[in-house]
Amino acid sequence: MSHPVIGAIEARRTTNLFDPSRQLDDAQIQELIRLATTAPTAFNLQNWRFIAVRTAEAKARLRAQAWDQTKVTDAAVTFIVCGQLADHRVMPERLAPSVEAGFMPAAMVPGWEGAAKSLYFEQPQRQRDEAIRSATFGAGTLIHAAQALGLGSAPMIGFDAEAVARAFDLAADEIPVVLVAVGHATSENWPQKPRRPLAQVLSLV
């Protein structure tokens, strides 16, 4: 019998048609993001933010910057998944809960902060790359969390990033990486499209 996680991965499909009459409450939205934020990030930076666009006004504002895609307004919620530029200075705060939980020695924190500084300080491309990676990990986990909870999802790259940043007051260190629409799928959606053969994408070395 397939493991439930594997079943969710195999059953996931991109939802293009949502039932606009069915919504999600704030507790359901919060649970989706609680699950999304279990995704890994370098140094446990957790350098992401999720903007849950769920009201009619906010959906209309986002749709205007997202190539007028109907998914934005038909889905129960469309998340703007933002990556934040990697910054070593947040390390003590981000690692404090691990120290308090008793499994990370406090003496390790300065070493981690120093390693992060050596990677990111005055390295704008690395800072941006890490923001994109973290947001992508979070978005991927969000997509599978939605599937596991019986919801459809659609990752969307069709939007004006600068306009979205302005329309939703993103901070200077935040990048809108991807939109993820989540809601109740209609029966007309296609199944998961066939994937390329493993021989074309996997090298065993």
HUMOLIN-V983044 format. One record per residue. N is the residue number from 1. SS is DSSP state (H for helix, E for strand, C for the rest). PSI is psi in radians with two decimals (* if undefined). D_CENTER is the distance of its C-alpha to the mean C-alpha in Angstrom with 1 decimal. Layout:
N,SS,PSI,D_CENTER  N,SS,PSI,D_CENTER
This chain:
1,C,2.33,29.4  2,C,2.47,25.8  3,C,2.51,23.5  4,H,-0.62,21.2  5,H,-0.79,18.0  6,H,-0.69,19.6  7,H,-0.72,20.7  8,H,-0.69,17.2  9,H,-0.79,16.1  10,H,-0.52,19.4  11,H,-0.27,19.3  12,C,2.45,15.9  13,C,2.75,16.5  14,E,2.19,15.1  15,C,2.09,16.3  16,C,-0.29,18.1  17,C,2.00,20.4  18,E,2.67,19.5  19,C,1.86,22.2  20,C,-0.19,22.1  21,C,-0.17,24.5  22,C,2.17,22.2  23,C,3.04,19.9  24,C,2.49,17.7  25,C,2.99,19.0  26,H,-0.58,17.3  27,H,-0.67,17.8  28,H,-0.69,15.8  29,H,-0.75,12.9  30,H,-0.66,13.2  31,H,-0.69,13.4  32,H,-0.77,10.2  33,H,-0.53,8.4  34,H,-0.76,11.2  35,H,-0.73,10.3  36,H,-0.64,6.6  37,C,0.12,8.1  38,C,-0.09,10.7  39,C,2.70,8.9  40,C,2.63,11.3  41,C,2.66,11.6  42,H,2.31,15.0  43,H,0.28,17.6  44,H,0.62,15.2  45,C,-0.59,14.4  46,C,0.78,11.2  47,C,1.25,10.9  48,E,2.87,7.9  49,E,2.50,8.2  50,E,2.09,7.0  51,E,2.02,9.9  52,E,1.79,11.1  53,E,1.82,13.6  54,C,-0.30,16.1  55,C,2.77,19.6  56,H,-0.72,21.8  57,H,-0.82,22.3  58,H,-0.66,18.7  59,H,-0.75,17.9  60,H,-0.69,21.0  61,H,-0.73,20.1  62,H,-0.73,16.7  63,H,-0.60,18.5  64,H,-0.43,21.1  65,H,0.05,18.7  66,C,0.78,17.0  67,C,0.49,20.2  68,C,0.59,21.3  69,C,2.24,19.2  70,C,-0.41,20.3  71,H,-0.60,17.1  72,H,-0.68,15.8  73,H,-0.44,18.9  74,H,-0.59,19.5  75,C,2.69,16.3  76,C,-0.66,16.4  77,E,2.46,13.3  78,E,2.11,11.0  79,E,2.30,7.9  80,E,1.92,7.9  81,E,1.98,4.8  82,E,2.37,7.4  83,E,2.51,8.6  84,E,2.38,11.9  85,C,2.28,14.9  86,C,2.29,16.0  87,C,1.98,18.9  88,H,-0.36,21.2  89,H,-0.29,22.7  90,H,-0.09,20.1  91,H,-0.83,20.8  92,H,-0.72,23.6  93,H,-0.77,21.5  94,H,-0.49,18.5  95,H,-0.25,20.9  96,H,-0.75,23.4  97,H,-0.56,22.0  98,H,-0.64,22.5  99,H,-0.79,26.0  100,H,-0.54,26.8  101,H,-0.26,25.8  102,C,0.01,28.5  103,C,-0.23,27.0  104,C,2.07,26.3  105,C,2.39,29.6  106,H,-0.52,29.6  107,H,-0.29,31.5  108,H,-0.39,28.5  109,H,-0.85,26.4  110,H,-0.60,28.4  111,H,-0.74,28.2  112,H,-0.74,24.4  113,H,-0.71,24.4  114,H,-0.69,27.0  115,H,-0.73,25.2  116,H,-0.68,22.1  117,H,-0.73,24.5  118,H,-0.49,26.2  119,H,-0.74,23.1  120,H,-0.45,21.6  121,C,2.17,24.4  122,C,0.56,25.6  123,C,1.34,23.5  124,H,-0.60,21.4  125,H,-0.73,20.2  126,H,-0.67,19.0  127,H,-0.77,17.3  128,H,-0.76,15.4  129,H,-0.74,14.8  130,H,-0.62,13.3  131,H,-0.77,11.0  132,H,-0.76,9.8  133,H,-0.86,9.7  134,H,-0.79,7.8  135,H,-0.64,4.9  136,H,-0.74,5.5  137,H,-0.77,6.2  138,H,-0.73,3.4  139,H,-0.73,2.3  140,H,-0.74,6.0  141,H,-0.66,6.8  142,H,-0.75,5.8  143,H,-0.76,7.9  144,H,-0.52,10.6  145,H,-0.74,10.8  146,H,-0.79,11.5  147,H,-0.80,14.0  148,H,-0.47,15.6  149,C,0.19,16.2  150,C,0.37,17.9  151,C,2.73,15.6  152,E,2.75,14.8  153,E,2.75,11.7  154,E,1.97,11.6  155,E,2.47,9.2  156,E,2.21,11.2  157,C,0.00,12.4  158,C,1.42,15.5  159,C,2.78,15.6  160,C,1.81,17.5  161,H,-0.76,15.2  162,H,-0.69,18.2  163,H,-0.70,19.1  164,H,-0.74,15.8  165,H,-0.72,15.9  166,H,-0.79,19.5  167,H,-0.45,19.1  168,C,0.35,16.6  169,C,0.79,18.2  170,C,2.60,15.6  171,C,2.88,17.2  172,C,-0.46,18.8  173,C,0.19,16.5  174,E,2.40,13.2  175,E,2.17,11.9  176,E,1.85,10.0  177,E,-0.78,8.4  178,E,2.63,7.4  179,E,2.49,8.1  180,E,1.90,7.4  181,E,2.37,10.8  182,E,2.39,11.7  183,E,-2.79,15.4  184,C,2.10,18.6  185,E,2.56,19.4  186,C,2.90,23.0  187,C,-0.22,25.3  188,C,-0.11,25.7  189,C,2.54,22.4  190,C,2.74,23.1  191,C,3.10,22.5  192,C,2.30,20.2  193,C,2.53,21.9  194,C,2.54,23.9  195,C,2.76,22.5  196,C,2.62,24.7  197,C,2.55,27.1  198,H,-0.60,26.3  199,H,-0.42,29.3  200,H,-0.31,27.7  201,H,-0.13,24.4  202,C,2.25,25.5  203,C,2.16,28.0  204,C,2.04,29.8  205,C,*,31.4
